[in-house]
């Protein structure tokens, strides 16, 4: 024997070397050539095609948002040779807009699409052209002269806007409010840009015609990103391209007319008068006119039109959305009104002119809530909902995905503003307060998270300019009007264009034609050809590959955290395994529901799981499918007689547990608290299942040996799912497989005890009188597994968590006292008698705390099913026959998309409603007890035991960590137990006079001593002291343990003679003069 054992280390090393060599050879052969290159270049998962975009074109940005909730970075298949990557990941946005800025730009793809409208303006060019325009514009936008000039223009048009609204109210007319805002902002930006007042608010039709032509052109330009055949349409001058050409002609004629007029004016004026003009066109003419005096009209057209585009859509569109949102949230209007009144100090009776005079830069800067409300509007309704850059050379994004030269990378401000992982569970709620600190001061967010104004070197130079105009217009409107929706159920939508405008098809004057149908028909005409080319790839979509089994081996000690990190990137992914096997992992509740309920018959333990687990749990209920599973009757757990019997057993062992803890407290000894919990639950489960009390709490060491062997066997069985070579190791009887064999022998000896087996002999003896001992062993062991790991392990984690959150102990203690109605001076025996089913049911907070523990520390952190025949998951991924689909309760409990931004926080309150009543979650989201037909039979049984034990412990003891900085970890096994391997944790107990009185009053059977033990876990020490609690309690401290499709009601904040009108029902806008005035 000694000789054999001396060779064990050598065999282990030899085995390891052989495995590494084999792995190297395997990878070298199977990953050669193109497969190797594909592995080195990870690409985002494909979630659709450009035809899916065309299908969803009316709600395109919501389609993107839905995709982003599944994948933060993904691809849509486009024409051959061109790839489109979409992302809502701030790290990726920062990478392309700042970190690797030189490698991403508009590029030829964007320039070609945008050139017909944007020309070579700042929004469509890169390189020197961009830098030159940026330099000129940056200087002009920062001059004091332009700021003062623009402020005067904004105020003048804000007053005009208020006057127009007043006139409509007085005459009880209908009006297009979105159009009115467009005209107001167009008048402003044209005055600032061209020095010309269009007077569109006074009825000029030319400016309106220009604005409508531009909006249409923006819509058709966006279609070029969606329709792979737009060049054909342009060549044939049909469909959207024919309409686009007409709209651009209207835009060009209007702009060129203004430029020529200004150029002629300047050429006939003295040089000193040039400097006296403050408009941008005059500045650009001076800056760009060459030595010969020639003016480049095309260049000026491109520069100025780009500025008009930016100013028009970042103000009129945003203000329209802002007013709509404040109608939905009228209390926001009140807050803005109060803030405006306080900031301007103009008084309630101030006229419009007096108010505008008080609207200084300082007053605007004080309007933090208004600034927050406008920013919140831009978060949900960004002026540019979809932006993109073209990659100039191959690159790798921060999330590991490869980007090739020529790829277009889209980031989505609209979708990003709705992501819960960025903005919390209320991401889609309009809540300006999210932007304010506790003092009501506006707090900006990272521009790579809030991307409404872009970020990095290309951040919008007119950002402050836009905010100033929006704040002036909004301050005037909210100061002098109250807006109210005629029908609170009305909602607006957007028009799918380059900018996010309210849909004008819902009541805008003149309506507006659309060529979506033509574009869709064009695309459909070519769909058959593209599908034929891509069919092989599209028929079987696979989850993205994120690693191999060797990565899992590397992370084996923290395997569940490794899976959690991967799940944050991909809700469903694959791990490569040798010999063609596929392992698919998911944290998607829809997929979990599919495999556990919807298509239950197609997923089961299968031969892979049975082969992996057979040595440990045999043919028990956790390892088999079909008829074999039915041999354990489900009705047993629901019988009243068993419920009463089990409750009595739980209470008896809870009292025994309390007595032992008290004994240790009196003698100031150390103890193994987790082991104590294990013995208490093992005594309970064996008494209930087999009618045999193992008396482990009274000092039997055999159960501890069994538990250690079982945990070891559990760990080595888990390794079979990770190591592709476990069968070879088993054949050679080396490494983990040799240790597994030894551990299983110990488990088998324990499970073969005659005093246990005798309980089942009558039920399982065959007609011939023979006994199937193997079958009995499997049943017994599976029941032990269930009882041990859903109670002892969960309670250990529970006690650790309430030590980290001591305020919870007090809540649970108070709830236990109230639910049992026993009073603080109650003895243990009296308390246990009052611990009825009704009392347990009333302990809603305790139930929530236990459930929250299981959410973060599920007894089975990773479960899997084998697919019996080819299938397609709800997220579109294909699963082949024989594939293993893992769902990951540990990771799912930490997903922000499921549990909110505080997903990793221990917060029992998340399970309670406003009346503190426990609220169930979907079992496909909270998967600690599985779901569907295989949902845990003993769920309520486990909760009952878990509630009785903590109710007693927290009623009579205070738990306290000896070292608050210490953190425990788990042991990587099939179940999630606290790691006992490397650490020693001692419990030092002391007594006080009241505590000693309570101890003396306890029955003698509660005072047995078990000897000195230690809980070995994560370097934390349990410290317990008796406290001076009242009424003779134990008092032990234990450690570690468009226009609007709505009608708006406008109400004056001023006396009726301010504008000579009363305001009501401002809608698309219909006024029904209701005299609601604010004096």
Secondary structure as UniProt FT lines:
FT   HELIX           2..6
FT   HELIX           8..30
FT   HELIX           33..40
FT   STRAND          45..49
FT   HELIX           50..55
FT   HELIX           57..59
FT   HELIX           60..70
FT   STRAND          73..77
FT   TURN            80..81
FT   STRAND          83..87
FT   HELIX           90..94
FT   HELIX           95..99
FT   HELIX           101..103
FT   STRAND          104..105
FT   HELIX           107..118
FT   TURN            119..120
FT   TURN            122..124
FT   HELIX           127..142
FT   HELIX           144..171
FT   HELIX           177..194
FT   HELIX           200..202
FT   HELIX           205..226
FT   TURN            228..229
FT   HELIX           230..236
FT   HELIX           239..267
FT   HELIX           271..276
FT   HELIX           280..288
FT   TURN            291..292
FT   HELIX           297..328
FT   HELIX           330..344
FT   TURN            348..349
FT   HELIX           352..358
FT   HELIX           361..366
FT   HELIX           368..380
FT   STRAND          387..391
FT   STRAND          395..396
FT   TURN            398..399
FT   STRAND          402..403
FT   TURN            405..406
FT   STRAND          408..411
FT   HELIX           413..416
FT   TURN            417..418
FT   HELIX           420..423
FT   TURN            425..428
FT   HELIX           432..435
FT   TURN            438..439
FT   TURN            447..449
FT   TURN            452..453
FT   HELIX           456..458
FT   TURN            461..462
FT   HELIX           463..480
FT   TURN            488..489
FT   STRAND          494..496
FT   STRAND          500..502
FT   HELIX           504..506
FT   TURN            509..510
FT   HELIX           516..539
FT   STRAND          544..548
FT   HELIX           549..554
FT   HELIX           556..558
FT   HELIX           559..569
FT   STRAND          572..576
FT   HELIX           578..580
FT   STRAND          582..586
FT   HELIX           589..593
FT   HELIX           594..598
FT   HELIX           600..602
FT   STRAND          603..604
FT   HELIX           606..617
FT   TURN            618..619
FT   TURN            621..623
FT   HELIX           626..629
FT   TURN            630..631
FT   HELIX           634..638
FT   HELIX           640..667
FT   HELIX           673..690
FT   HELIX           696..698
FT   HELIX           702..722
FT   TURN            724..725
FT   HELIX           726..732
FT   HELIX           735..751
FT   HELIX           754..764
FT   TURN            767..768
FT   HELIX           773..787
FT   HELIX           788..792
FT   HELIX           793..804
FT   HELIX           806..820
FT   TURN            824..825
FT   HELIX           828..833
FT   HELIX           837..842
FT   HELIX           844..856
FT   STRAND          863..867
FT   STRAND          871..872
FT   TURN            874..875
FT   STRAND          878..879
FT   TURN            881..882
FT   STRAND          884..887
FT   HELIX           889..892
FT   TURN            893..894
FT   HELIX           896..899
FT   TURN            901..904
FT   HELIX           908..911
FT   TURN            914..915
FT   TURN            923..925
FT   TURN            928..929
FT   HELIX           932..934
FT   TURN            937..938
FT   HELIX           939..956
FT   STRAND          957..959
FT   TURN            964..965
FT   STRAND          970..972
FT   STRAND          976..978
FT   STRAND          987..988
FT   HELIX           993..1000
FT   HELIX           1004..1007
FT   TURN            1018..1019
FT   STRAND          1022..1023
FT   HELIX           1030..1032
FT   STRAND          1036..1038
FT   STRAND          1047..1048
FT   TURN            1056..1060
FT   STRAND          1066..1067
//
